[in-house]
């Protein structure tokens, strides 16, 4: 159950007296052995930032369980993948019966060396505490710098529709990570949501050596690729090359395995929101009335029947 600190309440604390009270308190557990729900709730808690902007370190979840194989659902790996793709590290400590559970093993699921089995719980406790103490020396030290890129389309306009049309799209890339970004920046563009089947890939814009500083640094750029002329709504996706066969639509919402820069922790925000094209100079919407007249020839009662079709082929009512 969530612990309520004496002075800080149900939040995180920097008070030494709160930490002393916590270390001396009984931390009750409620419910039963349910590692899936434990991981789900831990994910919800670790995302809280009640004092905005104060949590700069990479979040870590330690999942310690003695679950039997029947208590570990097969979809726990899918949940863990979603959490890890959002930039959170998961450490699995499997003790007692859980040390032999296949679903908790493997380098993509659990942490090498964090399996504990012993003849009694005293030994289990000592082994686990020794491992935790060695682990916290790394977790609580300086975090490795990481990047966290997110795109935003700021304008999309077409001009000179009746002569030589051209479309211009402006976009901004923000780095919310703790490390500076350098190297080649790739931004892929689509004519719809790239996570939905049927969306068409348009092109990839590659920018060589832009500098995007950490903690909210931005980079703005513009493109006039000809593929934009036939797109009414556009999405931008940063840090992928959409032309690669492995990145064919539909993309995973978290871009699992699709990103080019491996040091990016959170790829769940790499897809922009939709942006609709506006009509600029020479592309003002207009109505164009087309009239077609035909006749069926003279009929038996000497009447001539005319058919008149009125059609608006313009871009406005």
C-alpha positions in Angstrom: 0.0 0.0 0.0 1.2 3.5 -0.8 3.1 5.1 2.2 2.1 8.5 3.5 5.1 10.4 4.8 4.6 12.3 8.1 5.4 15.7 6.6 5.2 15.3 2.9 2.1 13.1 2.7 1.4 10.7 -0.1 4.1 12.1 -2.4 7.9 11.9 -2.7 10.0 13.6 -0.1 13.4 15.3 0.4 13.0 15.4 4.2 15.4 13.3 6.2 12.9 12.9 9.0 10.4 11.4 6.5 13.0 9.0 5.3 13.9 7.9 8.9 10.1 7.5 9.6 9.7 5.4 6.5 12.7 3.1 7.3 11.2 2.5 10.8 7.6 2.0 9.7 5.7 -1.1 8.7 4.9 -1.1 5.0 1.8 -3.1 4.6 0.9 -5.0 1.4 -2.7 -5.5 0.4 -4.2 -8.1 -2.0 -2.4 -11.2 -3.3 0.4 -12.1 -5.6 -0.3 -10.3 -8.8 2.9 -9.2 -10.6 1.0 -7.7 -13.6 -1.1 -5.4 -11.4 2.0 -4.5 -9.3 3.9 -3.5 -12.4 0.9 -1.5 -13.7 0.4 0.4 -10.5 4.1 1.0 -10.1 4.1 2.5 -13.6 1.3 4.9 -12.6 3.1 6.0 -9.4 6.5 6.5 -10.9 5.1 8.9 -13.5 3.8 11.3 -10.8 5.7 14.6 -10.5 3.8 16.5 -7.9 6.5 19.2 -7.8 6.7 20.0 -11.5 10.0 19.6 -13.3 12.0 18.4 -10.2 12.4 14.8 -11.4 15.2 14.8 -14.0 16.6 11.3 -13.4 15.5 8.3 -15.3 12.7 6.5 -13.5 13.3 2.9 -12.3 10.8 0.2 -11.3 12.0 -2.7 -9.2 9.6 -5.6 -9.4 10.3 -8.2 -6.7 8.0 -11.2 -6.7 7.8 -14.8 -5.5 4.9 -15.6 -7.9 4.2 -19.1 -9.1 4.1 -19.7 -12.9 0.3 -19.7 -12.8 0.3 -16.2 -11.2 2.3 -14.6 -14.0 0.1 -13.8 -17.1 1.5 -14.3 -20.6 0.9 -10.6 -21.5 3.2 -9.2 -18.8 5.9 -8.9 -21.4 3.7 -6.7 -23.5 3.0 -4.4 -20.5 6.7 -4.3 -19.7 7.6 -3.4 -23.3 5.2 -0.5 -23.3 6.6 0.8 -20.0 10.2 0.5 -21.1 9.4 2.2 -24.4 8.2 5.3 -22.4 11.7 5.7 -20.9 11.3 3.7 -17.6 13.8 1.0 -16.6 12.4 -2.2 -15.1 14.5 -4.4 -12.8 13.0 -7.9 -12.0 14.0 -9.7 -8.8 12.6 -13.2 -8.9 12.7 -14.9 -5.5 11.8 -18.4 -4.2 9.4 -20.1 -6.7 9.6 -17.2 -9.1 13.2 -17.9 -9.8 12.1 -20.8 -12.1 9.3 -19.0 -13.8 10.1 -18.9 -17.6 8.0 -15.7 -18.2 10.2 -13.8 -15.8 13.5 -14.8 -17.5 15.3 -13.7 -20.6 17.3 -10.5 -21.2 14.2 -8.7 -22.6 12.2 -9.4 -19.4 14.3 -9.7 -16.3 17.6 -8.6 -14.9 20.6 -11.0 -15.2 21.7 -12.2 -11.7 18.5 -11.1 -10.0 17.1 -14.6 -9.4 17.2 -15.8 -5.8 16.3 -19.2 -4.4 17.3 -20.5 -1.0 16.2 -23.0 1.7 14.9 -20.3 4.0 13.6 -16.8 3.8 16.4 -15.4 5.9 18.9 -16.3 3.2 16.6 -15.0 0.5 16.3 -11.7 2.3 20.1 -11.3 2.8 20.8 -12.2 -0.8 18.1 -9.8 -2.1 19.3 -6.9 0.2 22.9 -7.4 -0.9 21.8 -7.2 -4.5 19.6 -4.1 -3.9 22.4 -2.3 -2.1 24.8 -2.8 -5.0 22.1 -1.8 -7.5 21.2 1.5 -5.7 24.9 2.6 -6.0 24.3 2.7 -9.7 20.7 3.9 -9.8 21.2 6.7 -7.4 24.4 7.9 -9.0 24.6 10.3 -11.9 22.2 9.2 -14.6 23.5 8.6 -18.1 22.4 11.4 -20.4 19.6 10.6 -22.8 17.7 12.4 -25.5 13.9 12.7 -25.8 12.8 14.2 -29.1 9.2 15.3 -30.0 8.1 17.0 -33.3 5.5 19.7 -33.8 4.3 21.0 -37.2 3.8 24.8 -36.9 2.5 25.6 -40.4 1.6 23.9 -43.7 0.6 26.1 -46.7 0.2 25.7 -50.5 0.4 28.7 -52.9 0.0 29.3 -56.7 -2.4 26.5 -57.2 -3.4 27.6 -60.8 0.2 28.3 -62.0 3.2 26.6 -60.4 2.0 25.2 -57.1 4.4 24.9 -54.1 3.8 23.7 -50.6 5.9 24.7 -47.5 5.8 23.0 -44.1 7.5 24.3 -41.0 8.3 22.1 -38.0 10.0 22.2 -34.7 11.9 19.4 -32.8 12.1 19.7 -29.0 14.6 17.7 -26.9 13.3 17.1 -23.4 16.1 14.7 -22.4 19.1 15.3 -20.2 21.6 15.0 -23.0 22.3 17.2 -26.1 21.4 15.8 -29.5 23.9 15.9 -32.3 24.3 13.9 -35.6 21.9 13.4 -38.4 18.3 14.3 -37.6 15.7 12.3 -39.6 12.0 13.3 -39.7 9.5 11.2 -41.7 6.2 12.7 -43.0 2.9 10.9 -43.7 -0.4 11.9 -45.2 -2.3 10.6 -42.2 -1.8 8.8 -38.9 1.2 6.5 -39.5 -0.1 4.0 -36.9 -3.2 3.3 -39.0 -3.2 1.0 -42.0 -3.7 2.7 -45.4 -1.7 5.8 -44.5 0.9 6.8 -47.1 4.5 7.5 -46.4 5.5 10.8 -48.2 9.3 11.4 -47.6 12.0 11.6 -45.0 13.8 14.9 -44.3 17.5 14.4 -43.1 19.2 17.3 -41.5 23.0 16.9 -40.9 24.4 17.9 -37.5 21.8 20.1 -36.0 22.4 20.9 -32.3 19.5 20.5 -30.0 20.4 21.2 -26.4 19.0 19.2 -23.4 16.2 20.3 -21.1 13.8 21.8 -23.7 16.2 22.9 -26.5 14.5 23.3 -29.9 15.4 23.1 -33.6 13.2 24.7 -36.3 13.3 23.7 -40.0 11.3 24.1 -43.2 10.7 21.8 -46.1 9.0 22.2 -49.5 9.2 18.6 -50.7 6.9 18.1 -53.8 5.2 15.2 -52.1 3.4 17.7 -49.9 1.4 19.0 -52.9 -1.0 16.1 -52.7 -1.4 15.9 -48.9 -4.2 17.7 -47.1 -3.2 16.5 -43.6 0.3 15.7 -42.5 2.0 13.9 -39.5 5.7 14.2 -38.7 7.6 11.4 -37.0 11.1 12.2 -35.6 14.1 9.9 -35.4 13.0 7.3 -38.0 13.5 6.7 -41.7 10.1 5.9 -43.1 11.5 4.6 -46.4 13.0 1.5 -44.7 11.0 -1.7 -45.3 11.1 -2.4 -41.6 9.3 0.9 -40.9 6.4 0.3 -43.2 2.9 1.5 -42.2 1.3 0.9 -39.7 4.0 1.9 -37.2 3.9 1.0 -33.6 2.6 3.9 -31.5 5.8 3.7 -29.4 8.0 3.2 -32.6 9.3 0.0 -31.0 12.5 -0.9 -32.9 12.0 1.8 -35.6 14.1 4.6 -34.2 17.6 5.4 -35.5 19.2 6.9 -32.4 19.4 4.2 -29.7 20.1 6.7 -26.8 16.5 8.0 -27.0 14.6 6.7 -24.0 11.0 7.8 -24.6 9.8 7.2 -28.2 6.1 7.4 -27.3 6.1 11.1 -28.1 7.9 11.0 -31.5 4.8 11.2 -33.5 3.3 14.7 -34.0 -0.4 15.6 -33.9 -2.2 16.1 -37.2 -1.8 19.4 -39.1 -4.1 20.4 -41.9 -2.9 22.4 -45.0 -4.0 26.0 -45.5 -4.5 27.7 -48.9 -2.3 30.7 -49.4 -1.9 33.2 -52.3 -3.2 32.0 -55.5 -5.1 29.1 -53.8 -8.1 30.9 -52.4 -11.2 28.5 -52.6 -13.6 29.3 -55.4 -16.7 27.9 -56.9 -16.5 26.7 -60.6 -19.9 26.0 -62.2 -19.8 23.6 -65.1 -22.9 23.2 -67.3 -23.5 20.3 -69.7 -26.5 20.1 -72.1 -27.5 17.1 -74.2 -30.6 15.9 -75.9 -32.0 12.5 -76.8 -33.2 13.3 -80.2 -36.8 13.8 -81.5 -39.3 11.4 -80.0 -42.5 10.0 -81.4 -44.8 12.9 -80.2 -42.5 15.5 -81.9 -41.0 16.6 -78.6 -37.3 17.2 -78.1 -36.0 16.3 -74.6 -33.0 18.2 -73.3 -30.9 17.1 -70.3 -29.1 19.9 -68.3 -26.4 19.0 -65.7 -25.0 21.7 -63.4 -21.9 20.7 -61.5 -19.6 22.6 -59.1 -16.0 21.4 -59.8 -14.4 24.2 -57.7 -13.0 24.1 -54.1 -15.8 26.1 -52.4 -19.6 25.9 -52.1 
